[in-house]
Amino acid sequence: MVYLTVGYWIFTVIGIIATIYTATLCGIIIKKYILDLGKLQYQLIIVRVSYDGVNSVITCIYYSSSILSLSNPEILSYDVSFFIALIASIFLEMRSYLAALIAVERAIATISPVNFYLYRKKISNIIFIGITMIPGLACFLVLFYVCGMRFPIENGCSSFACATPLCYQNYLAVSKIFYSSTNALFSGILCVKLFCMSYKRILVPVDLRKANIFSLTDGLSTILFELIPSLIFSNGIIDFKSLGPAMGVLRTIGRTVEASVMVKLMKKTTTILPVFKPEE
């Protein structure tokens, strides 16, 4: 039996509450925007929210099962909890790459809206979903075939990250830097473009503005709740092994913030405002 620290209990309880809350918000968002699937600016965002909802449910199951498997391994092996966490991790990887794609899409849509809507509607969303499945499949292949993950898991680990080989942790770190940097880069481009439009007093459709805010919120939360904590933990500034699922909980909090912002914006009017420029 693994000794469960105070840090483990704090992060696990917070994680369970956050995942339940996030899953509920995702359900509300999908119900609200399901009728707007015909709008290009919402289609991939709804898919991302669906990923978040599924990930939140699976992650909640993992947090709950890990308590039992770590405190009473004779009742439930931690190997079972590990597989549940792996599935949640794969969905999280998929949604993170999808969020990066959405950041690219939003930047292009704002910089060149005419060309975007002309060509984007010709590209099926199935292609984008398929692209996100590639890193998800890569997680499984790298863990078991490249890094040689073996069972049963050695005692002493109270989190998914701790139980994985160092090789796999390095792979996830590189992957995280890639999609986080992509998200941050295009979110930055989007911010600059929106600032220029605001400076010129150009009004944009409310739906487009909402989609841009959704993307910017995702980019900011990715940096604050994923990239920065990952760099802190990987450099040994804080020992995450004694904190249980600290990294996973921080990522969950990031998803909670995003979902909360979306629900808040849902209350705004969707009236389309005219696009104009001030007279010279």
N, C-alpha and C positions, 0 to 999 in steps of 0.2 A: 504493500500500500504506500502511495506517495504522500509525503507530508504536504498538506495544502496550506499555503501561507495566507496571511490576511490580504495581501495584494491579490492573490488568486481569487478569493471570495469577492472582493470588491469589484474587480473587473468582470468576473463572471456574472454577478447579479446585475451590474450595469448593462452588460451585454445582452442578457435575457430581456430586460425591460426595453432596451433600445431596439432589439430585433422585432419584438411584438409590436411596438409603436410604429416602426418603419413599415412593417408588412401591412398594418392597418392603413397607413397613409397611402401606400402604393395602391391598395385596393380602391381607395377613394379617388385617387388620381386617374386610374384606369377607367373607372366607372364614369368619371366626368369627361374625359377626353376620348372615349371610345367612339363617340359620334364625330370626332374631328380627324379621324384617320385619313380622310380624303385630302387633308391639308399636308403638303410636303413637310412643312416646318415641324410638325408634331409626330410624324410617323416613326422615325428612329428613336425619338425621345420616349415614346410609349413602349417600344421594345426594350429600351434601357430600364425603364421603370419596372417592366415585367421581370427582367433579370434581377433587379433589386428585390422585388417581392419574393421571388423563388429563393434567392440567396438568403434573405432574412429568415424565412421559414426554416430552411435547412440549417442555418447557423444557430438558430434558437434550439433546434433539436440537438445539435452538437453540444452546445453549452450545457444543456440539461443532462444529456447522457454522460458527458465527461465527469460531472459531479459524482454520478453513480459509479462509473468505471474506475475513477481514481481513488474513491473512498472505499469501494467494495468491488475490487477486481474479480473476486470469485463469482460475483453475480453477473457482471457485464465486463468483458474484456475491453481494454482501451483500444485494441485493434479495431473494434467495431466503431468506436467513437472517431477514431482516426479516419476511417473510410468516409464517414459522414462529413467530417471536416474537409476531406479531399474534394468531395463533390461540391461543397460550398465554395471552396477555394477556386475550383474550376469555373463556376458561375461568376465569381468575383473577377477573375481574370478576363473572362469574356466581356463582362459589362464595362471593365476598365478600358479595353481596346475599343469597344463600341463608343464609349464616351469620348475617346480621342478622335474617332471618326466623325462624331457629331460636332466636335470643336472645329474640325477642318471644314465640314459642311456649312456650319453657321458663318464661318469667316468668308467662304466663297460666296454664300448667299447674300451677305451684306455688302461685299466689295463689288460683285458683279451679279446683281439680282436677275437681270434679263437672261443672261447666258445660263445662270444656274437653273432657273425654272424651265428653260428650253431643253436642257440636256438631262437634268436630274430626274424628270418624270419618265424618262426613257429607261432608267436603270432600276431594276427590281430590287426591293428591299431584301429579297432572299439572298442576293449576292453579298450584301453587307452582313447579314446574319451568318452566312457561310464563312466570311472572312473572320468573324469573331470566334467561330468554332475552332479555327486553326490553333490559336494560342491555348485554347482549352484542351484540345487533344495533345498539344505539345507538353503541357504540364504532366499529363499521365505518362507519356513516353519518356520524358526526361527523368521523372521520379523513379520509374521502375526499370527502364532499359539502359539509361545512361548513368544514373547515379546509383543504381543497384539497391533500391530500398528493399529491406528484408523484414520479415515478421518472425516471431513476435517482437514488439517494440520493447526496448530495454526500459527498465524502471527508472524513475527519476525525472521524467518529463511531464509537465502539466499543461502543455500547449501543443498545437499542431506544428508550429515552426520548430520548436525544440526537438520534436520527434523525427523530423526529416533530416536527411544527410546534408552536410555542409555544401556539397555540390549543388543540391537542389535549392538551398537557401541563396546561394550565389546567383543561380539562374533567375530566381524570382526577383532578386535585387536588380539585376540588369534589365529584366523585363519591365519592372516598375519604373526605373529611370527612363526607359524608352517611351512608354505610353504617357507617363507624367510629363515628360519634357515636350512631347508632341502636343499634349493637351494644353500645357502652359504657353507654348509658342503661339498656337493659333488663337488661344483665348486672349493673349496679349495683342495680337493683330486685330482681333475683333474689338477689343477695348479702344485701341487707337482709332479705328474706323468710326466707332460709335461716338467717340469724343469729337472727332472732326465733324460728324453730322450734327452733333449737338451745338458745336461752335457756330456752324452755319445755319442753325435753327431749321434743320430739315426734319420734319415729322415723318415717322414711319408707321406702318400698320401695327396695331397693338399686338396681333398674333405673332408677327415677326419679332417685335420687341420682347415678348414673353419668351419665345424660343431662344433668343440670344441670352436673356437673363438666366434661363435654365442652364445653358451651356457654360456661361461664365461662373455660375455657382458651383457647377461640377468641377471645373478647372481649379477654382480656388480651394475647394474642399479636398481635392486630390493632393494638392501641394501641402496643405496644412495637416491633414489627417492620415496621409499615406507616405508621401515622399520624405518629408522632414522626420517623422518618427522612425521610418525605416533607416534613414541615415544615422540617426542618433543611436539606435539599437545595434546596427551593424558595426559601428565604430567603437562599441563597448562603453559608450558614455553612461548608459544605464543597462543594468543586467536584467533583461526581460524574462529570463528563465524563472525567476521567483515571482513574477507578476502574472503568471498564467497566460490567458489569451489576450494580453494587453494590445498587441498589434491588431488583432482581429476586431477587438472592441472599438479601437480608435477608428478603424475603417468603417465600422458599423455606425458610429456616431456621425461620420462624414456623410453617410447615406441618409441618416436621419435628418441632418441639416438640409440636405438637398430636397428631400421629400417635403419638409416643412415649408421651405421657400415656395415650392410648386403649389402646395395647397393654399398658401397665402395669396399667391398670384392668381389662383383660380377665381378668387372673389372679385378680381378686377373686370371691368367691362371689356368686351371683345369687339367693340365698335371700331370699324376701320377708319382711320384718320387719313386725310388727304396728304399727299407728298407735295411739298412746295418749297421754294427758295425765296428768300426775301428780295425785294426789288433792289436793283443796283443803285 
